[in-house]
Amino acid sequence: MVHQKWGLAAKIEGVENHAPSRVQPKSMHIEQSRPHACTALPSPVIPLFHRKQFATLSHTFFSPPSIPHPAQTQEGNPTYIPPIDSCTSPSPTSLSLLTMAFHSHALFSLLTLVFLIPTLTVTHAQLSENYYEQTCPKFHETVHHVVVEKQIATPTTAAAVLRLFFHDCVLEGCDASLLIASNSFNKAERDAEINAAIPGDGFDIITRIKTALELQCPGIVSCSDILAAAARNLINMVGGPHYTLLFGRKDGLVSRADRTEGHYAKASMTVSELINLFASINLSVQDLVALSGAHTIGFSHCSEFANRIFKFSPTSEIDPALNRIYAEGLRKLCANHTTNPGMSAFNDVMTPGKFDNLYFQNLQRGLGLLATDHALGTDPRTKPFVDLYATNQAKFFEDFAQAIQRVSLMNVKTGKQGEVRRRCDAFNDLKT
């Protein structure tokens, strides 16, 4: 039986029911302190979604988001694991089962998918798969343990880290510059308007991994390597492909909010603008579509698609390209989005917590949430790839893995080009 929260999805004409198993939503809170949602220190909290609001939303197939950037937490579980309080550790049994499942899926992916490492440049030649084998031998084990624990507790972590990783790499390169916190002398990248919606769970998990590694091998593992490894492991944990990563990145020395303009895709862009943006960082049209498949997990705030469901045109309140029932559900969800900007909807309405190719099938059925999503499914330059991935998940996984590998090597810093930060949110030397 489909949970009532997802009941509307089953009613959409021509759409098979891929709704996930029942999820019990919990009351969620936002901490006023910005960096993280979970802390042992007492702090005032602001209720974000009350149970009455959940009852109202239960007639739709949407769920509110996680800890906002750094200040939002979601404990509703769109994956297969029952929700666990995000400030407590999962039970040994659930952690053991997840670990076994994670290893099994990773092994299956490695046996069935072969992904080639991009051609190495001189800088990339200083990176290696086994970079920490001698200096921090438990690097991979530690990343894996923290990733599993955090994703069980807060299921939106995977999408948060994937977005954080991509946004970090396309500006200044994969150097963890997006992790830097602002100070009195500098407004950092993470406080730029376009990055304000990145959920705080993405920052939180990197801090947890860094803390654990500093206790084992202080001053050895860079924050940029931690971010790359966490993103890869989380993608695989929620059902996506496993791919090879090279390590040895150094953390960047610059992080400025005023440098972000023009580097990130926006929901208002045309396909031509998206293609040109990706071409500027040496990514192809196929890479654009494959990487857009990351929208198979995560959520978007109502403000990013409100123009499609409210006053779309003088002749139509709703974008006619949207499935009508889907659009009505979105209108109910986002009715108060101007007074409650935290209201959000899952990018993939059918399997929001699973990394699969349902996102592309949704585009063919009028279930693309963002205008850019819909445009990818209709533009003659991108539609062939959308149609290919909608019918061939293995090909989507292969192309996504190769594209994200290329992203992971963008403008990598090595040697004296960067540093290994003691804390991921601050340079080792204060910049004034």
C-alpha positions as CSV (number, residue, x, y, z in Angstrom):
1,M,0.0,0.0,0.0
2,V,1.3,3.5,-0.9
3,H,1.7,5.8,2.0
4,Q,-0.8,8.7,1.9
5,K,2.0,11.2,1.6
6,W,2.8,9.7,-1.8
7,G,-0.7,8.9,-2.8
8,L,-0.9,11.7,-5.4
9,A,2.0,10.2,-7.3
10,A,0.1,7.0,-7.9
11,K,-2.8,9.0,-9.4
12,I,-0.7,10.8,-12.1
13,E,-2.0,9.6,-15.5
14,G,0.5,7.4,-17.3
15,V,3.0,7.1,-14.5
16,E,3.9,3.9,-12.8
17,N,4.0,3.8,-9.1
18,H,7.6,3.9,-7.9
19,A,6.9,5.4,-4.5
20,P,9.3,4.5,-1.8
21,S,8.3,2.6,1.3
22,R,6.5,4.4,4.1
23,V,8.3,7.2,5.9
24,Q,7.3,8.6,9.3
25,P,8.0,12.3,9.3
26,K,9.3,13.9,12.4
27,S,9.2,17.5,13.7
28,M,12.2,19.3,12.5
29,H,14.2,22.2,14.0
30,I,16.7,24.7,12.8
31,E,19.6,25.8,15.0
32,Q,20.3,29.5,15.2
33,S,24.0,28.7,15.3
34,R,25.0,28.4,11.7
35,P,27.6,25.7,11.2
36,H,25.8,22.5,12.2
37,A,22.5,21.1,13.3
38,C,23.8,18.6,15.9
39,T,25.7,19.8,18.9
40,A,26.0,18.8,22.5
41,L,25.8,22.4,23.6
42,P,22.3,23.8,24.4
43,S,21.1,26.4,21.9
44,P,17.8,28.0,21.0
45,V,15.9,26.4,18.2
46,I,13.2,27.5,15.8
47,P,10.6,25.0,14.7
48,L,10.5,24.7,10.9
49,F,7.8,22.1,10.2
50,H,5.2,21.2,12.8
51,R,3.1,18.0,12.7
52,K,0.0,19.9,11.7
53,Q,2.0,21.2,8.7
54,F,3.0,17.6,7.9
55,A,-0.6,16.6,8.0
56,T,-1.4,19.3,5.5
57,L,1.3,18.1,3.2
58,S,0.4,14.5,3.5
59,H,-2.1,14.9,0.7
60,T,0.9,15.5,-1.7
61,F,4.0,13.6,-2.5
62,F,6.5,16.0,-1.2
63,S,8.8,16.3,1.8
64,P,10.5,19.3,3.4
65,P,14.2,19.6,3.3
66,S,17.1,19.0,5.6
67,I,19.1,21.4,7.8
68,P,19.3,24.6,5.6
69,H,22.7,25.9,4.6
70,P,24.3,25.6,7.4
71,A,21.1,25.8,9.4
72,Q,18.6,23.2,8.1
73,T,18.0,19.5,9.0
74,Q,15.8,16.8,7.4
75,E,15.1,13.7,9.3
76,G,12.3,12.5,7.0
77,N,13.8,9.4,5.2
78,P,13.3,9.2,1.5
79,T,15.5,6.1,1.3
80,Y,15.0,2.6,2.6
81,I,16.1,3.2,6.3
82,P,13.6,4.3,9.0
83,P,14.4,7.8,10.3
84,I,16.8,8.1,13.1
85,D,17.3,11.2,15.2
86,S,20.1,13.1,13.5
87,C,21.9,13.8,16.8
88,T,22.1,10.2,17.8
89,S,24.1,7.3,16.4
90,P,22.3,4.5,14.6
91,S,22.0,1.1,16.3
92,P,24.8,-1.4,15.8
93,T,22.4,-3.7,13.9
94,S,21.2,-1.1,11.4
95,L,24.8,0.2,10.9
96,S,26.1,-3.3,10.3
97,L,23.3,-4.1,7.8
98,L,23.9,-0.8,5.9
99,T,27.7,-1.5,5.8
100,M,27.1,-5.0,4.4
101,A,24.7,-3.6,1.8
102,F,27.2,-0.8,0.9
103,H,30.1,-3.2,0.4
104,S,27.9,-5.5,-1.7
105,H,26.7,-2.7,-4.0
106,A,30.2,-1.3,-4.3
107,L,31.6,-4.7,-5.3
108,F,28.8,-5.2,-7.8
109,S,29.4,-1.8,-9.3
110,L,33.1,-2.5,-9.6
111,L,32.6,-5.9,-11.2
112,T,30.0,-4.6,-13.7
113,L,31.1,-1.1,-14.6
114,V,34.6,-0.1,-15.7
115,F,35.4,3.6,-15.8
116,L,38.5,5.0,-17.3
117,I,40.5,7.7,-15.5
118,P,40.8,10.9,-17.6
119,T,44.2,11.5,-19.2
120,L,46.6,12.8,-16.6
121,T,48.2,16.2,-16.8
122,V,51.4,17.0,-15.0
123,T,49.4,18.2,-12.0
124,H,47.2,15.1,-12.0
125,A,50.4,12.9,-12.2
126,Q,51.0,13.9,-8.6
127,L,47.7,12.4,-7.5
128,S,47.2,8.7,-6.9
129,E,44.5,6.2,-5.8
130,N,46.7,5.1,-2.9
131,Y,48.0,8.5,-1.9
132,Y,47.2,8.0,1.8
133,E,48.2,4.3,2.0
134,Q,51.3,5.0,4.1
135,T,50.6,8.3,5.7
136,C,46.9,7.7,6.8
137,P,46.1,4.0,6.2
138,K,42.6,4.2,7.6
139,F,41.5,7.1,5.5
140,H,39.0,5.2,3.4
141,E,37.7,3.2,6.4
142,T,37.1,6.4,8.4
143,V,35.3,8.1,5.5
144,H,33.2,5.1,4.9
145,H,32.2,4.8,8.6
146,V,31.2,8.4,9.0
147,V,29.4,8.5,5.7
148,V,27.2,5.4,6.6
149,E,26.4,6.8,10.0
150,K,25.5,10.3,8.8
151,Q,23.4,9.1,5.8
152,I,21.4,6.8,8.0
153,A,20.7,9.6,10.4
154,T,20.0,12.3,7.8
155,P,19.1,10.9,4.4
156,T,19.4,14.2,2.5
157,T,23.1,14.2,3.2
158,A,24.0,12.5,-0.1
159,A,22.3,15.2,-2.2
160,A,23.8,18.0,-0.1
161,V,27.4,16.7,-0.4
162,L,27.1,16.0,-4.2
163,R,25.9,19.6,-4.7
164,L,28.6,21.0,-2.4
165,F,31.3,19.0,-4.3
166,F,30.2,20.2,-7.7
167,H,29.8,23.8,-6.7
168,D,33.2,23.7,-5.1
169,C,34.9,22.3,-8.2
170,V,33.5,24.6,-10.8
171,L,34.8,27.7,-9.1
172,E,38.5,27.8,-8.2
173,G,38.8,24.0,-8.8
174,C,38.3,21.1,-6.4
175,D,40.1,22.8,-3.5
176,A,37.5,22.9,-0.7
177,S,37.2,26.7,-1.0
178,L,33.4,26.4,-0.6
179,L,33.9,25.1,2.9
180,I,35.6,28.3,4.2
181,A,33.5,30.3,6.6
182,S,33.2,34.1,6.2
183,N,35.0,36.4,8.7
184,S,35.2,40.1,9.4
185,F,37.7,40.5,6.6
186,N,36.1,38.3,3.9
187,K,32.7,37.1,2.6
188,A,33.4,33.6,1.5
189,E,32.0,31.5,-1.3
190,R,29.6,29.6,0.9
191,D,27.8,32.9,1.8
192,A,27.1,33.8,-1.9
193,E,23.4,33.9,-2.6
194,I,23.6,30.9,-5.0
195,N,25.2,28.7,-2.3
196,A,22.9,29.8,0.5
197,A,20.5,26.8,-0.2
198,I,23.2,24.1,0.1
199,P,22.0,22.0,3.1
200,G,24.1,22.2,6.2
201,D,24.3,18.5,6.4
202,G,26.9,18.7,3.6
203,F,29.2,20.9,5.6
204,D,28.5,18.9,8.8
205,I,29.7,15.5,7.4
206,I,33.0,17.0,6.1
207,T,33.6,18.4,9.6
208,R,32.9,15.0,11.2
209,I,35.3,13.2,8.8
210,K,38.0,15.8,9.2
211,T,37.8,15.6,13.0
212,A,38.1,11.8,13.0
213,L,41.1,11.9,10.6
214,E,42.9,14.6,12.5
215,L,42.8,12.3,15.6
216,Q,44.4,9.5,13.6
217,C,46.8,11.3,11.3
218,P,46.9,15.1,12.0
219,G,47.8,17.5,9.2
220,I,47.8,14.8,6.5
221,V,44.4,14.6,4.8
222,S,43.2,17.6,2.9
223,C,39.6,18.8,3.1
224,S,39.3,18.7,-0.7
225,D,40.1,15.0,-0.7
226,I,37.6,14.4,2.1
227,L,34.9,16.1,0.1
228,A,35.7,14.1,-3.1
229,A,35.7,10.8,-1.2
230,A,32.5,11.6,0.7
231,A,30.6,12.5,-2.4
232,R,31.7,9.3,-4.2
233,N,30.8,7.1,-1.3
234,L,27.4,8.7,-0.7
235,I,26.5,8.4,-4.4
236,N,27.2,4.7,-4.3
237,M,25.5,4.3,-0.9
238,V,22.2,5.6,-2.3
239,G,22.3,3.3,-5.3
240,G,24.6,5.2,-7.8
241,P,27.8,4.0,-9.5
242,H,31.1,3.5,-7.8
243,Y,34.0,5.2,-9.6
244,T,37.7,5.5,-9.1
245,L,39.2,8.7,-7.5
246,L,42.7,10.1,-7.4
247,F,43.9,11.7,-4.1
248,G,46.5,14.2,-3.2
249,R,44.7,17.5,-3.6
250,K,45.7,20.5,-1.5
251,D,43.2,22.9,-0.1
252,G,42.8,26.3,-1.8
253,L,44.0,29.6,-0.3
254,V,41.2,31.8,-1.8
255,S,37.4,31.8,-1.1
256,R,35.4,34.9,-2.1
257,A,31.7,35.3,-2.6
258,D,32.2,38.0,-5.3
259,R,33.8,35.5,-7.6
260,T,30.8,33.2,-7.9
261,E,28.7,35.1,-10.4
262,G,28.5,33.3,-13.8
263,H,30.0,30.0,-12.6
264,Y,26.9,28.2,-11.6
265,A,23.8,26.9,-13.4
266,K,20.5,28.6,-12.5
267,A,16.9,27.4,-12.9
268,S,16.2,30.4,-15.2
269,M,18.9,29.6,-17.8
270,T,18.2,28.4,-21.3
271,V,19.7,25.2,-22.7
272,S,22.1,27.3,-24.8
273,E,23.3,29.1,-21.7
274,L,23.7,25.8,-19.8
275,I,25.7,24.3,-22.7
276,N,27.9,27.4,-22.9
277,L,28.5,27.3,-19.2
278,F,29.5,23.7,-19.2
279,A,31.7,24.2,-22.3
280,S,33.6,26.9,-20.4
281,I,34.7,24.2,-17.9
282,N,35.4,21.6,-20.7
283,L,32.3,19.6,-20.2
284,S,30.2,18.4,-23.2
285,V,26.5,18.4,-23.9
286,Q,26.5,14.8,-22.9
287,D,28.3,15.6,-19.6
288,L,25.6,18.3,-19.0
289,V,22.8,15.8,-19.3
290,A,24.5,13.1,-17.3
291,L,25.5,15.4,-14.5
292,S,21.9,16.8,-14.4
293,G,20.9,13.3,-13.5
294,A,22.1,14.1,-10.0
295,H,18.7,15.7,-9.6
296,T,17.5,12.1,-9.1
297,I,18.2,12.9,-5.4
298,G,17.7,16.1,-3.4
299,F,15.2,18.9,-3.4
300,S,14.7,22.4,-4.7
301,H,13.1,25.4,-2.9
302,C,9.7,26.6,-4.2
303,S,11.2,29.9,-5.2
304,E,13.2,28.0,-7.9
305,F,10.1,26.8,-9.7
306,A,7.3,29.1,-8.5
307,N,7.1,30.8,-11.9
308,R,6.0,27.5,-13.4
309,I,3.0,27.1,-11.0
310,F,1.9,30.6,-10.2
311,K,1.1,33.2,-12.9
312,F,3.0,31.4,-15.6
313,S,1.6,33.5,-18.4
314,P,-1.3,35.9,-19.1
315,T,-3.2,32.9,-20.5
316,S,-2.2,30.1,-18.1
317,E,-1.6,30.0,-14.4
318,I,0.4,26.8,-14.7
319,D,3.1,25.9,-17.2
320,P,1.2,23.6,-19.6
321,A,4.3,21.4,-20.0
322,L,3.8,20.2,-16.4
323,N,1.6,17.2,-15.6
324,R,-1.6,18.8,-14.3
325,I,-2.0,16.8,-11.1
326,Y,1.7,17.2,-10.4
327,A,1.4,21.0,-10.8
328,E,-1.7,21.2,-8.5
329,G,0.3,19.3,-5.8
330,L,3.2,21.7,-6.2
331,R,0.8,24.7,-5.9
332,K,-0.6,23.3,-2.6
333,L,2.9,22.6,-1.2
334,C,4.3,26.0,-2.2
335,A,1.2,28.2,-1.4
336,N,3.0,30.0,1.4
337,H,6.5,29.9,-0.1
338,T,6.9,33.7,0.0
339,T,6.4,33.8,3.8
340,N,8.1,30.4,4.4
341,P,11.1,30.4,1.9
342,G,12.2,27.0,3.3
343,M,9.4,25.1,1.6
344,S,10.8,22.6,-0.9
345,A,9.9,19.7,-3.1
346,F,11.9,16.7,-4.1
347,N,13.6,16.9,-7.6
348,D,12.5,13.4,-8.4
349,V,9.0,12.8,-7.2
350,M,9.0,9.1,-7.7
351,T,12.2,7.9,-6.0
352,P,13.7,11.0,-4.3
353,G,16.2,9.1,-2.1
354,K,17.5,6.6,-4.7
355,F,20.1,7.4,-7.3
356,D,18.6,5.9,-10.5
357,N,17.4,6.9,-13.9
358,L,13.8,7.8,-12.9
359,Y,14.7,11.5,-13.2
360,F,15.0,11.1,-16.9
361,Q,11.7,9.1,-17.2
362,N,10.0,11.9,-15.2
363,L,11.1,14.4,-17.8
364,Q,9.3,12.4,-20.5
365,R,6.1,12.5,-18.4
366,G,5.9,16.2,-17.6
367,L,7.3,15.6,-14.1
368,G,10.4,17.7,-14.4
369,L,10.5,20.1,-11.4
370,L,12.7,22.9,-12.7
371,A,12.3,24.7,-16.0
372,T,15.8,23.7,-16.9
373,D,14.9,20.0,-16.2
374,H,12.0,20.2,-18.6
375,A,14.1,22.0,-21.2
376,L,16.7,19.2,-21.3
377,G,13.9,16.8,-22.2
378,T,12.7,18.9,-25.2
379,D,15.8,20.6,-26.7
380,P,17.0,18.7,-29.7
381,R,20.6,18.9,-28.5
382,T,19.9,17.3,-25.1
383,K,16.8,15.2,-25.7
384,P,18.6,12.3,-27.3
385,F,20.7,11.8,-24.1
386,V,17.6,12.2,-21.9
387,D,15.8,9.5,-23.9
388,L,18.9,7.2,-23.8
389,Y,19.3,7.5,-20.1
390,A,15.6,7.0,-19.5
391,T,15.8,3.6,-21.1
392,N,19.4,2.6,-20.1
393,Q,20.4,3.1,-16.5
394,A,23.7,1.4,-17.0
395,K,24.7,3.9,-19.6
396,F,23.6,6.7,-17.4
397,F,25.7,5.4,-14.6
398,E,28.7,5.0,-16.9
399,D,28.5,8.4,-18.4
400,F,27.8,10.1,-15.0
401,A,30.8,8.4,-13.4
402,Q,33.1,9.5,-16.2
403,A,31.8,13.1,-16.1
404,I,32.1,13.3,-12.3
405,Q,35.6,12.0,-12.5
406,R,36.5,14.8,-14.9
407,V,34.9,17.3,-12.5
408,S,37.0,15.8,-9.6
409,L,40.2,16.8,-11.4
410,M,39.3,20.4,-12.2
411,N,42.0,22.8,-11.4
412,V,43.4,20.6,-8.6
413,K,46.0,22.2,-6.4
414,T,49.2,20.2,-5.5
415,G,52.4,21.0,-3.7
416,K,52.8,24.6,-2.7
417,Q,49.7,25.7,-4.6
418,G,47.6,25.0,-1.5
419,E,47.7,23.6,2.0
420,V,46.3,20.9,4.2
421,R,43.9,22.8,6.5
422,R,43.8,22.1,10.2
423,R,40.1,23.0,10.0
424,C,38.0,22.7,6.9
425,D,36.2,26.0,7.5
426,A,39.3,28.2,8.0
427,F,42.6,28.8,6.3
428,N,45.6,27.9,8.4
429,D,46.7,31.6,8.3
430,L,44.0,34.3,8.8
431,K,43.5,36.3,5.6
432,T,43.0,40.0,6.1
